[in-house]
């Protein structure tokens, strides 16, 4: 049950790896455009943490404290939500599961990147990653039956955000050859 059931015809184990890169670029661009105190709602229709939680954790890490997750639980107290995950493994294009970036074979370093792996416990605490959550749309009585991940971020300092984005932009070009 997906909004695009034909996606499975072209899906393979490297699809999330390329989508992680795209999602991270989209989120970073959105965060760069925020004014201080501005909010960005980020959502995906994926259930893969490499396309969801890893993107948020990677963006927060790149922004180095200039962006924070907002606790939105009081805005819609009746909304049925589930906390996102804090641990996952990365499935390589060869079908191997990797638990950490340090385990990544050298021949896969061009497709598997450090931002795809779970944050450390200290990073999870620092970035307040317990504020990310997902919503199962069938709990909202919608007809799609897919999962929607939703995150709300607020920018706390636009100057730091732009400096970090420039650093991120340079780093992403080096890492991903975009």
C-alpha positions as CSV (number, residue, x, y, z in Angstrom):
1,X,0.0,0.0,0.0
2,X,1.7,3.1,-1.3
3,X,0.7,6.3,-3.0
4,X,2.9,5.1,-5.9
5,X,2.6,1.3,-6.1
6,X,4.7,1.1,-9.3
7,X,7.8,2.3,-7.4
8,X,8.7,-1.2,-6.5
9,X,9.5,-2.0,-10.2
10,X,12.5,0.3,-10.1
11,X,13.4,0.1,-6.4
12,X,16.7,-1.6,-5.5
13,X,19.0,-1.5,-2.4
14,X,20.8,1.6,-3.6
15,X,17.6,3.7,-4.0
16,X,17.6,4.9,-0.3
17,X,21.3,5.8,-0.6
18,X,20.6,8.2,-3.5
19,X,17.4,9.5,-2.0
20,X,19.2,10.3,1.3
21,X,21.5,12.6,-0.6
22,X,18.6,14.3,-2.4
23,X,16.5,14.7,0.8
24,X,19.5,16.1,2.7
25,X,20.1,18.7,0.0
26,X,16.4,19.7,-0.1
27,X,16.2,20.0,3.7
28,X,19.4,22.0,3.9
29,X,18.2,24.4,1.2
30,X,14.9,24.9,3.1
31,X,16.8,25.6,6.3
32,X,19.1,28.0,4.6
33,X,16.1,30.1,3.6
34,X,14.6,30.4,7.1
35,X,14.8,33.7,9.1
36,X,15.6,33.5,12.8
37,X,12.5,32.0,14.5
38,X,11.2,30.7,11.2
39,X,9.8,27.2,11.0
40,X,10.1,24.5,8.4
41,X,7.9,21.4,8.4
42,X,9.7,18.5,6.8
43,X,7.9,15.4,5.8
44,X,8.5,12.3,3.6
45,X,6.4,9.4,2.6
46,X,9.1,6.8,3.3
47,X,9.5,4.4,6.1
48,X,13.3,4.1,5.6
49,X,15.3,5.8,8.4
50,X,18.1,6.6,5.9
51,X,15.6,8.8,4.0
52,X,14.0,10.2,7.2
53,X,15.8,10.2,10.6
54,X,19.3,10.1,9.0
55,X,18.4,13.2,6.9
56,X,17.2,15.1,10.0
57,X,20.2,14.1,12.1
58,X,22.6,14.9,9.3
59,X,21.1,18.4,8.8
60,X,21.2,19.1,12.5
61,X,24.8,18.0,12.6
62,X,25.7,20.2,9.6
63,X,23.9,23.2,11.1
64,X,25.9,22.9,14.3
65,X,23.4,24.3,16.7
66,X,21.8,26.9,14.5
67,X,18.7,24.8,13.9
68,X,16.7,22.8,16.5
69,X,13.8,20.4,16.5
70,X,10.6,21.9,18.0
71,X,8.5,20.0,20.4
72,X,5.1,20.1,18.6
73,X,3.3,17.6,20.8
74,X,1.2,20.3,22.5
75,X,0.0,21.8,19.2
76,X,-2.1,18.7,18.4
77,X,-2.4,16.7,21.6
78,X,-4.9,14.2,20.1
79,X,-2.7,13.4,17.1
80,X,-1.7,9.7,17.1
81,X,2.1,9.7,16.6
82,X,5.0,7.4,17.2
83,X,8.6,8.4,18.0
84,X,11.1,7.9,15.2
85,X,13.9,5.3,15.6
86,X,17.3,6.1,16.9
87,X,19.2,3.0,15.6
88,X,19.3,1.4,12.2
89,X,21.7,-0.2,9.7
90,X,22.5,0.8,6.2
91,X,21.8,-1.6,3.4
92,X,24.5,-1.3,0.7
93,X,23.9,-1.8,-3.0
94,X,25.6,-5.2,-2.6
95,X,22.9,-6.3,-0.1
96,X,25.2,-6.1,2.9
97,X,24.1,-4.5,6.2
98,X,26.5,-2.0,7.8
99,X,26.1,-0.8,11.4
100,X,28.5,2.1,11.4
101,X,30.5,4.3,8.9
102,X,33.7,2.7,10.2
103,X,32.5,-0.7,8.9
104,X,32.0,0.7,5.4
105,X,34.3,-1.1,2.9
106,X,36.5,1.3,1.0
107,X,35.0,0.4,-2.3
108,X,31.6,1.7,-1.1
109,X,32.7,5.0,0.3
110,X,31.5,6.8,-2.8
111,X,27.9,5.7,-2.1
112,X,27.7,5.2,1.7
113,X,28.3,8.3,3.7
114,X,28.6,9.1,7.4
115,X,25.3,11.0,7.5
116,X,23.4,7.8,6.7
117,X,24.2,6.3,10.0
118,X,22.5,6.8,13.4
119,X,23.7,9.6,15.6
120,X,25.6,8.9,18.7
121,X,23.7,8.9,22.0
122,X,25.3,12.3,22.8
123,X,24.2,13.7,19.4
124,X,20.7,12.3,19.9
125,X,20.5,14.0,23.3
126,X,22.1,17.3,22.1
127,X,19.8,17.6,19.1
128,X,16.7,16.5,21.1
129,X,16.0,13.8,18.5
130,X,13.3,12.4,20.7
131,X,11.1,15.2,19.1
132,X,10.9,13.5,15.8
133,X,8.0,11.3,15.1
134,X,6.0,9.6,12.4
135,X,2.3,9.5,11.7
136,X,0.6,6.4,10.2
137,X,-2.0,7.9,7.9
138,X,-4.4,5.1,8.5
139,X,-4.7,6.3,12.1
140,X,-6.0,9.6,10.7
141,X,-8.6,7.7,8.6
142,X,-7.0,8.5,5.3
143,X,-7.1,6.2,2.3
144,X,-3.4,6.0,1.3
145,X,-2.2,3.6,4.1
146,X,1.3,4.9,3.7
147,X,3.5,6.3,6.4
148,X,4.3,10.0,6.7
149,X,7.2,11.2,8.8
150,X,6.9,14.8,10.0
151,X,9.5,17.0,11.6
152,X,9.3,20.6,12.7
153,X,12.5,22.6,12.9
154,X,13.2,26.2,13.9
155,X,16.2,28.2,13.0
156,X,17.8,29.9,15.9
157,X,20.6,31.9,14.2
158,X,20.5,32.7,10.4
159,X,24.2,33.7,10.3
160,X,25.5,30.4,11.7
161,X,23.0,28.6,9.4
162,X,24.3,30.3,6.3
163,X,27.9,29.7,7.3
164,X,27.2,26.1,8.0
165,X,25.2,25.7,4.8
166,X,28.1,27.0,2.8
167,X,30.3,24.5,4.6
168,X,27.7,21.8,4.0
169,X,27.4,22.7,0.4
170,X,31.2,22.5,-0.1
171,X,31.3,19.2,1.8
172,X,28.4,17.7,-0.1
173,X,30.0,18.5,-3.4
174,X,33.3,16.9,-2.3
175,X,31.6,13.8,-0.8
176,X,29.0,13.2,-3.5
177,X,30.5,14.8,-6.6
178,X,27.3,16.7,-7.3
